[in-house]
Amino acid sequence: MKEQEIGTLSWTKKPQILSNLKKGNFFRTSYQFFKEWNDKSDKERENINPMERIGIYCIVFSMLEDRIETLWWNCSFVHEWDVIEGYSIIKKERIRRPPREDEHRKRKIPKNIRTTGRFRKDLLENRKITDKLNHRISKSEEDRRELIHRNMFFMDDLTDKHIKEVMSLFREVDKLVQKHKKGHQDLLGK
């Protein structure tokens, strides 16, 4: 097994380079983890170690972030938002297909666009998500920053409601991804 250098994950392990099979396995495993937690009684969930609750929350939030990013990439491709330098050359050639894997990996993605906030704002401005959905995602992001990134010592403030809201958001955004993909099968495939 190759040893991983610390600090290189942001440019070596992007979700875009994972195969659909690996991504699908991640989603199945993650959802199963959530489902096992969700199937427990309220009393059983109360007695879960706070670290396990944080783990479930992080996994579900990661799933949500992936769906938001997927919707954003699909919309930027289909609706020609021209967000990637050099990518418009492919569009100008009128190659009406998603980029091949080699084209996909060579993209120069500006760092400032790879944030959930940017994805959310672009989707809102281009009317791909509603104000209400944008607000709900934004509120969940604020809670995540406080619960995970800033105040780990207050992890007991993470409630079942937080986890269930993020899963609800994931499902809502996933439906938007599927609807958009279905509406643009000629460009995004089946």
C-alpha positions as CSV (number, residue, x, y, z in Angstrom):
1,M,0.0,0.0,0.0
2,K,1.4,3.4,-1.0
3,E,1.9,5.8,1.9
4,Q,-0.2,8.9,1.6
5,E,1.5,12.3,2.2
6,I,-0.3,14.6,4.6
7,G,-1.7,17.7,3.0
8,T,-2.1,16.3,-0.5
9,L,-5.7,15.0,-0.4
10,S,-7.1,18.2,-1.9
11,W,-5.4,17.6,-5.2
12,T,-4.9,13.8,-5.3
13,K,-8.3,12.3,-4.2
14,K,-11.0,14.4,-5.9
15,P,-14.4,12.7,-6.1
16,Q,-14.4,13.4,-9.8
17,I,-11.7,10.8,-10.5
18,L,-13.6,8.0,-8.7
19,S,-15.4,5.5,-10.9
20,N,-19.2,5.4,-10.8
21,L,-18.9,2.0,-9.2
22,K,-16.7,3.3,-6.4
23,K,-19.0,6.3,-5.9
24,G,-22.0,4.0,-5.9
25,N,-20.4,1.8,-3.3
26,F,-19.7,4.8,-1.1
27,F,-23.3,6.0,-1.3
28,R,-24.7,2.5,-0.6
29,T,-22.4,2.0,2.4
30,S,-23.0,5.5,3.7
31,Y,-26.8,5.2,3.3
32,Q,-26.8,1.8,5.1
33,F,-24.9,3.4,8.0
34,F,-27.5,6.2,8.2
35,K,-30.4,3.7,7.9
36,E,-29.0,1.5,10.7
37,W,-28.8,4.6,12.9
38,N,-32.3,5.8,11.8
39,D,-33.9,2.4,12.4
40,K,-32.9,2.6,16.1
41,S,-35.4,3.7,18.7
42,D,-35.3,7.2,20.1
43,K,-33.9,5.8,23.3
44,E,-31.2,3.8,21.5
45,R,-30.2,6.9,19.5
46,E,-30.0,8.9,22.7
47,N,-27.4,6.5,24.0
48,I,-25.1,6.6,21.0
49,N,-21.6,7.8,21.6
50,P,-21.4,11.5,20.4
51,M,-18.5,10.6,18.2
52,E,-20.6,8.0,16.4
53,R,-23.3,10.6,15.9
54,I,-20.8,13.1,14.5
55,G,-19.6,10.3,12.1
56,I,-23.1,9.7,10.8
57,Y,-23.6,13.5,10.4
58,C,-20.3,13.9,8.5
59,I,-21.1,11.0,6.2
60,V,-24.6,12.3,5.4
61,F,-23.2,15.8,4.9
62,S,-20.6,14.5,2.5
63,M,-23.3,12.8,0.5
64,L,-25.3,16.1,0.4
65,E,-22.2,18.0,-0.8
66,D,-21.6,15.5,-3.5
67,R,-25.1,15.9,-4.8
68,I,-24.9,19.7,-4.8
69,E,-21.6,19.5,-6.7
70,T,-23.0,17.0,-9.1
71,L,-26.0,19.1,-9.9
72,W,-23.7,22.2,-10.3
73,W,-21.4,20.3,-12.7
74,N,-24.3,18.9,-14.7
75,C,-25.9,22.3,-15.0
76,S,-22.7,24.1,-15.8
77,F,-22.1,21.6,-18.6
78,V,-25.6,21.5,-20.0
79,H,-26.4,25.2,-19.7
80,E,-22.8,26.3,-20.8
81,W,-22.0,28.3,-17.7
82,D,-18.4,28.4,-18.9
83,V,-16.9,28.1,-15.5
84,I,-13.7,26.2,-16.4
85,E,-10.9,27.7,-18.4
86,G,-10.3,25.9,-21.6
87,Y,-13.5,23.8,-21.3
88,S,-15.4,26.2,-23.5
89,I,-13.1,25.1,-26.4
90,I,-14.7,21.7,-26.3
91,K,-18.1,23.4,-26.3
92,K,-17.2,25.6,-29.2
93,E,-16.3,22.6,-31.2
94,R,-19.9,21.5,-30.6
95,I,-19.0,18.2,-29.2
96,R,-22.3,17.5,-27.6
97,R,-21.1,15.1,-24.9
98,P,-19.7,15.2,-21.5
99,P,-15.9,15.4,-21.5
100,R,-13.9,12.2,-21.8
101,E,-12.0,11.0,-18.7
102,D,-8.7,12.4,-20.0
103,E,-10.4,15.8,-20.8
104,H,-12.1,15.7,-17.4
105,R,-8.9,15.2,-15.5
106,K,-7.0,17.9,-17.3
107,R,-9.5,20.6,-16.4
108,K,-8.1,23.7,-14.7
109,I,-10.6,24.2,-11.9
110,P,-10.2,27.5,-10.2
111,K,-10.0,26.9,-6.5
112,N,-12.6,29.5,-5.6
113,I,-15.4,27.5,-7.4
114,R,-14.9,24.3,-5.5
115,T,-17.0,25.3,-2.5
116,T,-20.5,24.2,-1.6
117,G,-21.4,27.9,-1.0
118,R,-20.3,28.8,-4.6
119,F,-22.2,25.8,-6.0
120,R,-25.3,26.8,-4.0
121,K,-25.2,30.4,-5.1
122,D,-24.7,29.6,-8.8
123,L,-27.6,27.1,-8.6
124,L,-29.8,29.7,-7.0
125,E,-28.9,32.5,-9.4
126,N,-29.6,30.2,-12.4
127,R,-32.9,29.1,-10.8
128,K,-31.9,25.5,-10.4
129,I,-32.7,25.5,-6.7
130,T,-35.4,27.5,-4.9
131,D,-34.8,30.2,-2.3
132,K,-36.3,27.9,0.3
133,L,-33.9,25.0,-0.5
134,N,-30.9,27.4,-0.7
135,H,-31.8,28.8,2.8
136,R,-32.2,25.3,4.3
137,I,-28.8,24.2,2.9
138,S,-27.2,27.5,4.1
139,K,-28.6,26.9,7.6
140,S,-27.3,23.4,7.7
141,E,-23.9,24.6,6.5
142,E,-23.9,27.1,9.4
143,D,-24.6,24.4,11.9
144,R,-22.0,22.2,10.4
145,R,-19.3,24.9,10.7
146,E,-20.2,25.4,14.4
147,L,-20.6,21.7,15.3
148,I,-17.7,20.2,13.4
149,H,-15.2,22.8,12.4
150,R,-15.3,25.3,15.2
151,N,-16.7,23.8,18.4
152,M,-16.0,20.1,18.5
153,F,-16.3,20.4,22.3
154,F,-20.0,21.1,21.9
155,M,-20.7,18.0,19.8
156,D,-23.5,17.1,22.3
157,D,-25.5,19.9,20.6
158,L,-25.8,17.8,17.5
159,T,-29.3,16.4,17.5
160,D,-31.1,13.7,15.5
161,K,-32.9,16.6,13.8
162,H,-29.7,17.9,12.3
163,I,-28.9,14.5,10.8
164,K,-32.4,14.0,9.5
165,E,-32.5,17.5,8.0
166,V,-29.2,16.9,6.1
167,M,-30.6,13.6,4.8
168,S,-33.8,15.3,3.7
169,L,-31.7,17.9,1.9
170,F,-29.7,15.1,0.2
171,R,-32.8,13.5,-1.0
172,E,-34.2,16.7,-2.3
173,V,-31.1,17.6,-4.2
174,D,-30.7,14.1,-5.5
175,K,-34.2,14.3,-7.0
176,L,-33.1,17.5,-8.7
177,V,-30.0,15.8,-10.1
178,Q,-32.1,12.9,-11.4
179,K,-34.7,15.2,-12.9
180,H,-32.0,17.4,-14.6
181,K,-30.2,14.3,-15.9
182,K,-33.5,12.8,-17.3
183,G,-34.3,16.1,-19.0
184,H,-30.9,16.2,-20.7
185,Q,-30.2,12.6,-21.5
186,D,-28.8,13.6,-24.9
187,L,-25.9,15.5,-23.1
188,L,-25.5,13.6,-19.8
189,G,-26.3,10.1,-20.8
190,K,-28.7,7.7,-19.0
